[in-house]
Amino acid sequence: MTKTTIAIIGVSGSLGQPILDVLQSDLFKDKVQFPIKAFSRRDIPSTETVEYIKADITEENIPKIIEELNKDGGVDTIIELVASDPKLFALVTKIIVGAKPKLFIPSQFGVEIDKVNTYIPNFLSHKTIQSKTTREAGIKTVDIITGFFFAPGTYLYEAVQQIGIDPNTKTLEIFGDLSNKISVNFVDDIAKSVVSIATNSKPNELPNKVRIAGDVVTFQQIVDTFEKNHNTKLQITKQVTSQEALNEFFEKIKNGPKHEDIFFYLHTIASQGTDKGIHYSINENEIVNPGEKLWKWAKY
């Protein structure tokens, strides 16, 4: 069986270690050619299965990074896990075009951008531009859409600002209706999905966009879970329609988006309803995990 050579650009974020763990797990290790190349700004000791390469992603370093990727015949798949920064994305795009992998998985994890762009033009345009550019360069590029992450102790349990909960003040802002649905995925399942795509033996047959949804929940379910886990009753401090939230969104970004408002942005998008960016009526679960034969999707 042909094994896939893999490189990861950026390993410090939420998905870095989970993806490295899954690549080395019994579930996928027979499909992976070790060592994996992992590029990081940190100095991390390499192992038998992961070759950590210290590299700052700068204009000057692009030739060196491409050279490293092209050693020993190059890599089949490159997974991007860098922060959502337009300048950084532009630099990584140059690296991908220069390295020419068979498959590129960009850091698209989260909202379904093309759906959001139907009512918020140019939202996360740097991500859209990157995928368009690498595809035009002849590189198979698969955007993986995940909705919201969840993980006990963190996402959607303690980190709940994206659905309007302030965990410090125990207050709740309601945008739209608490019955609104949200597509969600356990962090480890996202990692498994990424690796499933990364090791696919026929990448050119994959769709350009893969949406996964291990579970579907409502705002109300997350509110109920938070209240139960913290033995509290959230005080509602604001309640607006989804349109009013969207109007406020446009007001906030008049002078450009701000990183500190990211939870407000996500809450607003989630409040817009099905097939508007966070909850999707159709998914590609069967592509990454046919019949749940590889793993059972975790439920919130």
C-alpha positions in Angstrom: 0.0 0.0 0.0 1.3 3.4 -1.0 1.8 5.7 2.0 1.2 9.4 2.1 4.0 11.9 2.8 2.7 14.8 4.9 3.8 18.2 6.1 2.1 20.5 8.5 2.6 24.2 8.6 1.9 25.5 12.1 1.4 23.1 15.0 0.7 25.4 17.9 -3.0 25.9 17.5 -6.1 24.0 18.6 -5.7 21.3 16.0 -1.9 20.9 15.8 -1.3 18.3 18.5 -4.6 16.4 17.9 -3.8 16.0 14.2 -0.2 14.8 15.0 -1.7 12.3 17.5 -4.2 11.0 14.9 -1.5 10.7 12.2 0.5 8.4 14.6 -2.6 6.5 15.8 -3.4 2.9 15.0 -6.3 4.3 12.9 -4.1 5.9 10.3 -0.4 5.1 10.9 -0.3 2.4 8.2 -1.3 5.1 5.6 1.4 7.6 6.6 5.0 7.8 5.5 7.1 8.8 8.6 8.6 11.1 9.6 5.9 13.8 9.2 7.4 17.3 8.5 6.1 19.8 11.1 7.0 23.4 10.7 6.9 25.6 13.8 8.3 28.9 15.1 9.3 27.0 18.2 12.3 24.8 18.7 10.8 21.3 19.3 12.9 18.1 19.5 12.2 15.7 16.6 11.1 12.1 17.1 11.1 9.0 15.0 7.7 9.9 13.6 7.8 13.7 13.5 10.6 15.9 12.1 10.1 19.3 13.7 11.5 22.1 11.5 11.9 25.5 13.1 10.9 28.1 10.6 9.5 31.6 10.8 7.1 32.2 7.9 8.6 35.3 6.3 9.2 36.5 2.8 12.9 35.8 3.1 12.4 32.3 4.4 10.0 31.1 1.7 12.7 29.6 -0.6 14.2 27.7 2.3 10.8 26.3 3.4 10.0 25.3 -0.2 13.4 23.6 -0.5 12.8 21.7 2.7 9.3 20.6 1.5 10.8 19.4 -1.8 13.5 17.2 -0.3 13.4 13.5 -1.0 10.8 13.9 -3.8 8.5 16.4 -2.0 5.4 15.8 0.0 2.0 14.5 -1.1 -0.2 16.5 1.3 0.4 19.8 3.1 -1.9 20.8 6.0 -2.1 24.4 7.0 -2.8 25.3 10.6 -1.7 28.9 10.9 -3.6 31.8 12.5 -6.2 33.6 10.4 -4.0 36.5 9.3 -4.2 37.8 5.7 -0.4 38.5 5.5 0.5 35.1 6.9 -2.0 33.4 4.5 -0.4 35.2 1.5 3.0 33.9 2.5 1.8 30.3 3.0 0.1 30.5 -0.4 3.5 31.3 -2.0 4.9 28.3 -0.2 2.2 25.9 -1.4 2.4 27.1 -5.0 6.2 26.7 -4.9 6.1 23.2 -3.3 3.2 21.9 -5.5 1.9 19.1 -3.3 -0.7 16.7 -4.6 -3.2 17.9 -2.0 -3.5 21.0 0.1 -5.7 21.3 3.1 -6.0 25.0 4.1 -6.9 26.4 7.4 -10.6 26.8 6.6 -11.9 25.0 9.7 -15.0 26.8 11.0 -17.6 28.7 9.0 -18.8 27.9 5.5 -17.4 31.1 4.0 -19.2 31.1 0.6 -22.5 31.0 2.4 -21.6 33.8 4.7 -20.4 35.9 1.7 -24.0 35.9 0.4 -24.9 38.4 3.1 -21.5 39.5 4.4 -19.4 40.2 1.3 -15.6 39.5 1.6 -15.8 38.0 5.1 -12.5 36.1 5.6 -11.6 36.9 2.0 -8.0 36.0 2.6 -9.0 32.4 3.0 -11.1 32.4 -0.1 -8.3 34.0 -2.1 -5.8 31.4 -0.9 -7.9 28.4 -2.0 -8.7 30.1 -5.3 -5.0 30.8 -5.9 -3.8 27.3 -5.1 -6.5 25.7 -7.3 -5.5 28.0 -10.2 -2.0 26.8 -9.7 -3.2 23.2 -10.4 -3.0 22.1 -6.7 -6.0 20.0 -5.4 -7.3 22.1 -2.5 -9.9 20.8 -0.1 -11.6 23.2 2.3 -12.8 21.4 5.4 -15.8 23.1 7.1 -16.5 22.2 10.7 -19.0 24.5 12.2 -18.2 25.1 15.9 -15.6 23.0 17.8 -16.6 21.3 21.0 -14.5 19.7 23.7 -15.4 19.1 27.4 -13.6 21.7 29.5 -13.2 24.1 26.7 -15.2 24.8 23.5 -19.0 25.1 24.0 -18.6 24.1 27.6 -16.4 26.8 29.1 -15.6 28.8 26.0 -19.1 29.8 25.1 -18.9 33.5 24.1 -19.7 32.5 20.5 -23.3 31.7 21.4 -23.7 34.8 23.6 -22.7 33.5 27.1 -20.3 35.5 29.2 -19.0 32.8 31.6 -17.5 35.4 34.0 -20.7 37.4 34.6 -23.1 34.5 34.0 -25.1 36.5 31.5 -26.6 35.7 28.1 -27.2 37.8 25.0 -29.7 36.2 22.6 -29.4 36.8 18.9 -32.3 35.5 16.9 -33.9 32.4 18.4 -32.4 29.9 20.9 -33.9 27.1 18.8 -31.4 27.9 16.0 -29.3 24.9 15.0 -25.5 24.7 14.9 -23.3 22.1 13.2 -20.6 21.0 15.7 -17.7 18.6 15.9 -15.6 17.2 18.7 -12.0 18.4 18.3 -10.6 14.9 18.0 -13.1 14.1 15.3 -12.0 17.1 13.3 -8.5 15.9 13.5 -9.5 12.4 12.3 -11.5 14.0 9.4 -8.5 16.1 8.4 -6.2 13.0 8.4 -8.8 11.0 6.5 -8.8 13.5 3.8 -5.0 14.0 4.0 -4.3 10.3 3.4 -7.0 9.7 0.7 -5.4 7.7 -2.1 -7.4 9.6 -4.8 -7.2 13.2 -3.8 -8.2 14.5 -7.2 -11.6 12.8 -6.8 -12.4 14.7 -3.6 -14.8 17.6 -3.7 -13.3 21.1 -3.2 -15.3 21.5 0.0 -16.0 18.9 2.7 -18.5 19.8 5.4 -18.5 17.6 8.5 -21.1 17.5 11.3 -20.6 15.0 14.1 -23.6 16.5 15.8 -26.2 19.2 15.5 -27.3 21.2 18.6 -29.2 24.4 19.4 -28.3 27.5 21.3 -30.7 26.3 23.9 -28.9 23.0 24.4 -25.6 24.8 25.0 -27.3 27.3 27.4 -28.9 24.4 29.3 -25.6 22.5 29.5 -23.7 25.5 30.8 -26.3 26.3 33.4 -26.4 22.6 34.6 -22.6 22.3 34.7 -22.2 25.6 36.6 -25.3 25.3 38.8 -26.5 28.7 37.7 -29.2 30.6 35.8 -27.9 32.9 33.1 -29.3 36.4 33.2 -30.5 37.7 29.8 -29.0 41.1 29.3 -29.8 41.6 25.6 -32.2 40.1 23.1 -32.3 41.1 19.4 -33.4 39.6 16.1 -30.9 38.0 13.8 -31.3 41.0 11.4 -30.7 43.4 14.2 -27.6 41.5 15.1 -26.5 41.6 11.5 -27.1 45.4 11.4 -24.9 45.8 14.5 -22.3 43.6 12.8 -22.0 45.9 9.8 -21.8 48.9 12.2 -18.9 47.3 14.1 -16.9 46.6 11.0 -17.2 50.0 9.3 -13.6 50.7 10.2 -12.4 47.2 9.7 -12.8 43.9 11.6 -11.3 43.6 15.1 -9.9 40.5 16.6 -11.5 41.2 19.9 -14.9 41.1 18.3 -14.5 37.6 16.8 -17.0 36.0 19.2 -19.6 38.6 18.3 -19.0 37.9 14.6 -19.5 34.1 15.1 -22.5 34.6 17.3 -24.1 36.8 14.6 -23.4 34.3 11.8 -24.7 31.4 13.9 -27.9 33.3 14.5 -28.7 33.7 10.8 -30.0 30.1 10.5 -29.5 27.0 8.4 -27.2 27.2 5.4 -26.0 30.6 6.4 -22.5 29.6 7.5 -22.6 27.6 10.8 -25.4 25.0 10.3 -25.5 23.2 7.0 -28.3 21.0 5.8 -26.0 18.8 3.7 -22.6 17.4 4.8 -19.9 15.1 3.5 -19.5 12.9 6.6 -19.6 9.8 4.4 -16.5 10.9 2.5 -14.3 11.1 5.6 -15.9 8.4 7.7 -18.0 6.0 5.5 -20.7 4.4 7.6 -18.9 5.4 10.8 -16.6 2.4 10.1 -13.5 4.4 11.0 -14.8 6.0 14.2 -18.1 6.9 15.9 -18.9 10.6 15.8 -18.8 12.1 19.3 -22.0 13.8 20.4 -22.2 17.1 22.4 
